[in-house]
Amino acid sequence: MIDWTAVFVTLGPELWLVGIALAGILAGAVTGDRFNRISFKLGAVALFIAAFVSWLNFEGGEAFMGLVSANGFVNFARIVSFLLAGVALWISEEFFARHETIRYEYPVLMILAAMGMGVTLSASDLMTLYMGVETLSLCSYVLASFHRDSARSAEAGLKYFVLGALASGLLLYGASLVYGFTGSTQFAEIAQAEPEIGFLFGLVLMITGLAFKVSAAPMHVWTPDVYEGAPTPVVAFFSAAPKMAMMIVFANVLFTAFGEKLDDWQLIIAIISGASMLVGSFGALLQTNIKRLLGYSSIANIGYALIPVAAGANLGAPALLVFMTIYVIASLGMFAGVLTMRRRGGMVEDIHELSGLVQSRPGITLALTVIVFSIAGIPPLAGFFAKLAVIEAGLEAGLLPLVILLIVASVVSLGYYLRVIIIMWVSEPREAFQPTGPSVAATVGVSGLLMFPVLVALIGTLTAWANIAAAGLVN
């Protein structure tokens, strides 16, 4: 007998999103193009409501005989992911309208992708995990190639699909090995199993598949190409909501299913973390395309985020939530800034196109400066406190080499972050960008305010929430 109360408590946001997606498909089929514009607004509202439902059921529950479960750790990520997905959808409307590709299918795909994020986050079984990952992935492949007439968009979608299929295969093969050597697909039972050589092979393959999903080195190769080729609003979504969700999923799987085997996977995560920091920081130094630069920057930041994962659940879970929340908010604000880079000939992406931006857009320039410095970890901005939380977790766990690498990579990253700032403030101005829609400008401004002073003033509150959320995981 199914306990429907437990189902709605555990999967309430996902059931809501599935219903909205189906209703959106029906409304679009009946009303045609008249539904295109309103679907973006309704879709954003639906995602905000999903975040609210997650907050109402913050303590979570368990359903379907342990196939899905939710706790504070998972719901914290759900709330942030759904909110950012809603904002990413909200700022997309003007872009697609200008390109005459505004279609109701886009919000439907975003909502289904968000549903996949939610299912993956609430997974407590290998089968549920794979189902959620594939739901998110399939929607993401289509979103990356949404501009069907653009060769760059089609190439981005194809690369993402081919490499994503490889990663999914590795994840599935690893899961099958784990099942074969433990006799169970549920995280709680896997956690009690004795590690054998085949089990460890499965664990490594699963880590490899999940590393692709968060764009950690060496499974990062898709990231710069997809970031460059996919439509900018899609990349804004990729850089924020799925990044937050999949990073927490990565940690949740390791902490929950393999937490007792920390010694078996800690070194692997440490190596991936170090490689990501170095590849991301040094790779970004060579970039002139702003989207590729931010793609490499995201690889480096995932390397930072993996330090608290390597530290384990007790020490690392709160730091991971704090770091990822601040980073993804800044990342979404940064890509909203990229959306302002439009002239009469269309979108421009070279960082030198930002030359002298302060003279034509002082407000946008100031907000972007705050965001960039926050991502770089400059005090007293929010990003500094995010990195500080990561450093503290790393030191407490005895991961001094990773902490040193973080500091080195952060210093290297100043090379490309300062280059963007200098171009905006000092270089000779170029032709002004076209007027920016209110949703995009508001997103840049609010993100800048959150980086300083809002989250700086509330960093203690955010840390307290993260500790409460992580307690649900540890207990």
N, C-alpha and C positions, 0 to 999 in steps of 0.2 A: 504494500500500500504506500503510495507516494504521499509524503508530507508536504502539501502545497505551501503551507506557511513557511517551512524551511526553504523551499525552492524560491519563493519570492524574496525572502530575507537574503539568500545567498546570491541569487541571479536576477534580482529585480531590475537593475540597470540594463542588463543584456536583453531581458524579455521586453522591456520598454523599447529598446533600440530596434529590435527585430520587428516589433509591431509597427513602429514608425517607418522603417524602411519598406515594409510591405505596403503600408498605406501610401507612401510616396510613389512607389512604382505604379500602384493603381491610379492615383491622382494624376500622375504624369501621362499615363496611357489614355485617360479619359479627356483631360483638358489640353494636352499637347503643349505647345510652346508658351501658352499663357501661364503655365505652372513653373517655368524655368527660374525666373527671378525670385519668386516668393519661396521656392523650395530651399534656396540658400538661407534665407532668414529663418524659416521654420526648422530647418536642419540644425542650425546653430542653437536655437532655443531647445530643441530636443536633446542635444548633447549637454547643455547646461542643466536641464532637468535630470539627466542621467547622473551627473555629478552630485546633484542635490539628493537623489535617491541613495547614492553611495554613502553620503554623509549621514542620512537618517539611519542607515543600517551599518554604522561604522564598526561595531563589534563583530559583525559578520555571523556566519553559521556554516552548516554543512548540509549537503543535499545529495540525492541520487546515490546513496550508499557509499559516500566518500569519494565519488568522482569529482566533485567540486566542493571547495570550502573557501571561506573568506575570513580574514581577520583584519586588525587595524593596519598592519603592514601593507596588505594588499589593497585595502580600501583607501588608504592615503594615496597610493599611486593611481588608483582608479579616479579619485576626485581630481587630481592634478591633470591626468591624461585627458579626461573628458572635457574639462574646462578649456585646456589648450586646444583640443580638437575643435571645440565650438568656436574659439577665437580664430583659428586657422581657416575654418569654413566661412566665418563672417567677413574676413578680409579678402576672400577669393572672388566675391561676386563682381567687383569692378574690373578685375583683371580679365576674367573670361568674357565679360560683356564687351570690353574693348577689342578682344580678339575674335569676337563673334562666334565663340564656342561655348556660350553659356547653355548648359543643358541640365535638366533635373537629375540625370544619372550621376552627376558628380557628387551632389550631397548624399544621394543614396549609397554610393560607394564609400564615402567618408563615414557614414553612419555604420555601415556593415564592417568597415575596418575597425571602428571604435568598438563594435560588438566583439570582434575577434580579439582585440586587446583585453577586453573585460573577461572573456572566457579564458584566455591564456593566464591572466593574473589570478583567476580563481581556481585554476587547475590544481588538483591534488592527486592526479593520476596521469600516467604517461600518455594514455589515449586522449584524455581531455586536453592535455598540453599540446599534443600534435595537432589536434583539430583546431584549437584556437590559433596556433601559429600559422597554420595553412590558410585559415579564413582571413587573417590580417595580411598575409603575404599575397594571396591571390588578388585581393582588392588593391594592394599597393602596386602590383605589376601593372594593373589597368590604369591606375591613377598616374603613374609615371609616364605612360604613353597616351595620356588623354588627348593631347593635341595630335590627332591622327594625321594631319597634313604636314606636320613638322618632322623632318628627318631626324633632328636631334632628339625630340621626344620619343619617337619610335625606337631609335637606337638605345636610349636610356632604358625604356621599358623592356627591350629584348635582352640587354645585358643583365638587367636586374632579374629577369625571369630565369635565364640560363644559370647564372651563378646562384640564385636563390633556390632553384631546383636541386642543384648540387648540395647546397647546405642542408636543405630539407631531407635529402637522402641520407646524409651523414647523421642528422639528428634522429631519423627513424631507425637507421641501422644500429646506432648506439642504444636507442631505447629498446630495441629487440634483444640486444645482447644483455642489457641490464635485466630485462624480463626473464631471459633464458637462464641466467645464473642466480636469480633470486626467487623466481616462481611467482612474482607479483608485479603489477603495474602501479600499485598505490604507493605514494611517497612514504607514508608511515611505515609500511612493511619493508620497503626497500632500505629504509634507514636502519632496520634491525639486522639486515643480512650481513654475513661475513664476506669481506672483500676477497674475491678470487681474481686470477689474472684476466679471465674473460670479462668479468664484471668491470675491472679497471679499464679495459679496452673500450667497453661501452660507455663508461663515464667520460673518457677522453673524446670519443666521437660526439657525444652529446654536447660537451663543452665547445667543441669546434663548430657544431651547427648553431648553437646559441651565440657564439662569438660573431658569426656572420650577421646575425639579426641585429646586433648592437654596433656593428661596424668596428670591431676590435681587430687589430693586427694579429696575425697575418691574413685574416679573412676580411680585410678592409677594401680590397681592390675595386669593388663596385662603387664605393661611396663617392669619390670625386666625379666620376663619369655620370652617375645618376643625378647627383646634385647639379651638375652643369647642364645636362640635357633635359631634365624634367621641368615642367612649368613651375615657375617660382612659388606660387601658392602651395603646390604639392610638396615642394622641398621644405617650405615653412612647416607644413604638417609633419613630414618625415623627421625633421630636426627636433621636434618638440614632443608631441603626444606618443608616437610609437617608441621614440627613444627612451622616454621615461618608463613606459610600460614594460618594454622588453628588458631594460636594465634591471628593473625590480623582479621581473620573471626569472632572469638569469640568477640573481641572488637568491630568490625564493626557492628555486629548484635545488641549488647547492646547499642552502641552509637547512631545508626541510628534508629532502630525500637523501642527501649525502653529508649532512652536518656532522655525523659521527665519524666520517672519514676525512676530516679536514686535512690531516697530514698527507693524504693521498692526492688531493687536488690543489692545495695551497700553492705549491711551487709552480704548477701549471698556470694558475691565475696570475701569479706574480710575474712570470715570463711574458704572458700576454699583455699585462698592464705596462711593463717596461717597454716592450716593443711598440705598443700603441702610442705611448708618450713620445718616443723618439721619432717614429715614422710620421706621426701627425705634426709635431713641431717643426721638424726639419723639412718635411714635404711642403708645408704651407709657405716656407720662405721663398720658394721658387714660383709661386702662383701670382698671376696678375688678374685672373678671373675671380671676381668676388665670391661666386658660388663655390668654385673649386677650393678657394682659400678657406671658406667656412666649412667645407667638407673635411679638409685635413684637420682643421681646428677641432671639429667634432670627434675625430679619431683620437686626438690627444686628450680631449676631455673625458672620453670613455676610459682611456688609460688611467686618468686620475680616479674615476669612479670605481675602477676595479680594485683599488687599494683597500677600501673598506670591505669589499667582498672577500678579498684574501685574508682580511683580519678576522673573519668569522662573524656569526650572528650577534653574539653578545657585545662585541666591541664595534662592529662595523655597520650594523643595520641602521641606527639613527643617523650616523654621518652620511651614509649613502642617500637617505631620504632628503636630508638637508642639501647636500651638494647637487643632486639631480634636480630638485625643485628649482633652485636658484638658476642653475645652468639652462634648463629648458625654457624658463621664462625669458631669460636674456637672449637665447637663441631665436625664439619666435620673434622677439622685438627686433633683432638684427635682420632677419629675413623680411620683416615688414618694412624695414628701411630699404632693403634691396628692391622691394616693390615700388618704391618712390622713384627709382632710377628709370624714368621713361621720358623720351623726347619724341618729336613728331615722327621720326623714323621707326619708333618702336622701343622696346626695352634695351638698355645697355647694361653691360655686366663687368666691363674693365674697371679696376679700382681707380684708374686715372680719370675716369668720367666723373668722379666725385670731387675733382679739383675745385677749390674755392667754394664748396657748398655752403660754407658759413655765410657768405654774402647774399645768397638767394634764399636759403632756408635755415636761418639761425636756430630756430626751435628744434627742427629735425636734427641738425648738426650737433647741438648740445646733448640731445637725448641719445643719439648714436654714440657720441663720445663716452657718455656715462656707461652705456651698455658694453662697448668694446673694452673699456678699462675694467669693468666688472668681470667680464669673461677672462681677462688677463690676470685677475686676482689682485688688483691694486687697492690698497687700503685707502679710505675706510669704506669702500663699496661692498655690496652684498657678496660678490664673488670672492672677496678676500676671506670672509668668514666661512664661506663654503669650503674653500681650500684648507682653511685652518682646521675645520672639523675633520677633513680627510687626513691631514697630517697628524692630528692627535690620535685618530684611530690607528693609523699606521705605526706610530711610535709605541703605543700601548701594546700592539700585537708583535712588536719586535721586528717590524719590516723597515728598518732604517735604510737599506739600499733603495727601496722604492721611494721613500720620502726624499732622499737625495736626488733621485731621478726626476721626481716631480718638481723640485726646485730648479734643477737644471733646465728641464723642458719649459717651465714657466718663464725663465729668463730668456731662453731662445725665442719663445713666442712673442716676447715684446718686440722683436725685430719686425714681424709683419703687422702686429697690432698698431705699433707706433707709426708705421708707414701709412696705414689707412688714416690715422688721426692727422698726420702732417699734411697729407694730400687734401683733406677736408678743410683744414684751418689755414694752411700757409701757401699752397700752390695757387697759381694764377687761375681765376675762375673760367669755366667754360660756359657753353650755352646752358641756360637754366632748364631744369626739368619741368615737365608739364605738371599742372596742379594735381595734388594727391587727394584721393577720396577721404572722407572723414574717418572711415573705419580704419584705414591703414595708418593715418596720422595719429589717431587716438591710440592704436596699439603700440606704436613706437614711443609715444609720450608716456603712456602708462607703464610700459616696460622700463623706461628710463627712471620713472619715479619709484618703481618697485626696487630697482637696484640701489637707488639713493634718493630720498632718505627712508622710504617706507620699511623695506625689509631690514635695513640696518637698525632701525628703531625697534623692530619686532623680531630680531634674530633670536632673542631669548624665548619668545613665544613659539616661533617656528621650531626651535630645537626641542622645546618641551612637548609639542605635538608629535614630533618625530620620535621622541623617547616613548611616549604613550603608545604610538602605533607600533614601534618595534617590540614593545613589551608583549603585544599579542602574538608576535612570531616566536619570541624566545620562550614564552610560557607554553 
